[in-house]
Amino acid sequence: MNPQLLADFRAWARAEGDTATARHAARVFTVDLTGPDYDVEVATDHRSRTAAAEFAETFAEWWDKDDGSGVARSLVILDPHDRRIATRRLR
């Protein structure tokens, strides 16, 4: 779990005037793949695939500004039961 990424995303969303989206994120994880590559998983309270896909678009807009070290390949959105509800490729 990465609480700093969660805090950074929430701060960005609020600064963009999107406090509703900021509230939907519960936890952010980075999951190592191979080498420096990783996926990003965000646990949310979303139950609908449509709402999760919209959340993914907003999160990806923030994330794609800077990957940091390594390369983030995919964004995975989890529902309240930690089941995959949406996936989006990252640039």
N, C-alpha and C positions, 0 to 999 in steps of 0.2 A: 504494500500500500504506500502511496506517496501523498501525504497530506499537504505538502507544499504545492504540488501541481493542482490539487483541488482548490486550495486557497487562491492561487494565482488565477485559475479559471473563473472562480466566483467573483474575484475583484474585477477582472476584465469585463465579465458579463454585466456586472452592476454599473461599471463606468460607461458601458455602451447603452445603459438604460434598460437592460434586460434582466430585471431582478427575478422574474418568474423562471427563466432558464437556469439561473444560478442556483435556485432552490431545489431543482430536480436532481442535481448531482449529489450522490452520497459518498462515494469513494472513487479514487482514481488509482489504477495499478499500471505498472509497466511490466510486460511479460517478455523475457528474453527469448529470442529465436535462435539464429545462428550468427556467430561473429558479433558485430556491433548492432545488428538488426533487432528490433523489438516491436511488439504490438502494444497498443494502449487500450485498456479496458476501463469503462466507466460504469459503475453501478448507479442506477437511477431508480426513481419511483414510477417510471413509465410502465404502463401495461399494454398500450397500443403500439403496434409496429409503426404506424404513421407518426405518432408523437415522438417515438424513439428515433426515427429517421430524421425528423426535423431537428431534434436535439443534436444528433450526430453532425448535421450540417453546421450548426452554430459552433459546436466544440471544435470541429475541424477547421473552421475559419480562424479561431484563436490558435489552434495547435500549429497550423501550417506556417505561421509567421516565424517559428524557430523550433527546429527539431532538437537542438542541443547536440550532445555527442551521440554518434550512431545515427541510424535511420529508422524512423517509425514507419512501419509498413501499413498497418491496418488499425482502425478504430473499431472496437467492439463495445456495443451498448448492452448492458445487462438489465433485466427487469428486477423487481423487488425480491425475487427468489433466486437471483444470480444466474438466470437463464439468458442465453444470447437472444436478443430481440431485434437487433439491427447490427449491420456491419458496413463500414465504409472504408475504402482505400484512402490512404493519406499520400500526399505528393512527396 
